[in-house]
Amino acid sequence: GDPMAEYFRGKRAAAAVAAAAAAGAEPRRVYRGPQGPPNRFDVAPGWRWDGIDRGNGWEKKLLLRRADMGAASKRQHMWSTEDM
């Protein structure tokens, strides 16, 4: 990654915590557990959700289907342009 982007991201987070403390509000809670599974909304696990998929597998099938469609499209394009 970009070291300067990470530096400024950390600087902004520290500034936000300082501003919240000055305003009398408690800082936001941050989830420090493992990375959660991918989901259709790209929601990261938070302190209210631990990232465990407790559903029936529908969303996992949806994401697999999207990936398969993208790969098939790429294969079709490569096949159609291989002799150019």
C-alpha positions in Angstrom: 0.0 0.0 0.0 0.8 3.6 0.1 2.7 4.6 3.2 1.6 8.2 3.1 -2.0 7.3 2.8 -1.7 5.1 5.8 0.0 7.9 7.7 -2.7 10.3 6.9 -5.4 7.7 7.7 -3.9 7.2 11.1 -3.5 11.0 11.6 -7.2 11.5 10.7 -8.3 8.8 13.1 -6.2 10.3 15.9 -7.7 13.7 15.2 -11.3 12.3 15.2 -10.7 10.6 18.6 -9.2 13.9 20.0 -12.2 15.9 18.6 -14.7 13.4 20.1 -12.9 13.5 23.5 -13.0 17.3 23.4 -16.7 17.2 22.6 -17.4 14.9 25.5 -18.4 11.9 23.4 -16.8 8.5 23.7 -14.7 7.3 20.8 -16.1 4.8 18.3 -15.6 1.2 19.1 -13.5 -0.8 16.6 -13.7 -4.5 15.9 -10.3 -6.1 16.3 -11.2 -9.7 15.3 -10.5 -11.7 12.1 -11.6 -10.5 8.7 -15.1 -11.4 7.9 -16.4 -13.2 4.8 -17.2 -11.2 1.7 -20.7 -10.0 1.3 -22.8 -8.2 -1.3 -22.7 -4.9 0.5 -19.0 -5.0 1.4 -19.8 -4.5 5.1 -16.8 -5.1 7.3 -17.3 -6.8 10.7 -17.9 -4.3 13.5 -18.3 -4.3 17.2 -21.9 -5.4 16.8 -21.3 -8.1 14.2 -18.5 -10.6 14.5 -18.3 -11.5 10.8 -19.7 -15.0 11.1 -22.2 -16.0 8.3 -25.2 -17.5 10.1 -27.4 -17.6 7.0 -28.5 -20.4 4.7 -25.7 -19.9 2.2 -27.7 -17.8 -0.3 -25.3 -14.8 -0.3 -22.3 -17.1 -0.7 -23.9 -18.7 -3.8 -24.7 -15.2 -5.1 -21.1 -14.1 -4.8 -19.8 -17.3 -6.4 -22.3 -16.9 -9.3 -21.1 -13.3 -9.9 -17.4 -14.5 -9.9 -18.3 -17.4 -12.4 -20.1 -15.0 -14.7 -17.1 -12.6 -14.7 -14.7 -15.4 -15.4 -16.9 -16.8 -18.2 -17.1 -13.4 -19.8 -13.3 -13.0 -19.7 -12.8 -16.5 -21.2 -15.3 -15.8 -24.0 -13.5 -12.6 -24.8 -10.1 -14.3 -24.8 -11.4 -17.0 -27.0 -13.0 -14.6 -29.5 -9.8 -12.5 -29.8 -7.1 -15.2 -29.7 -6.4 -15.1 -33.4 -6.2 -11.3 -33.7 
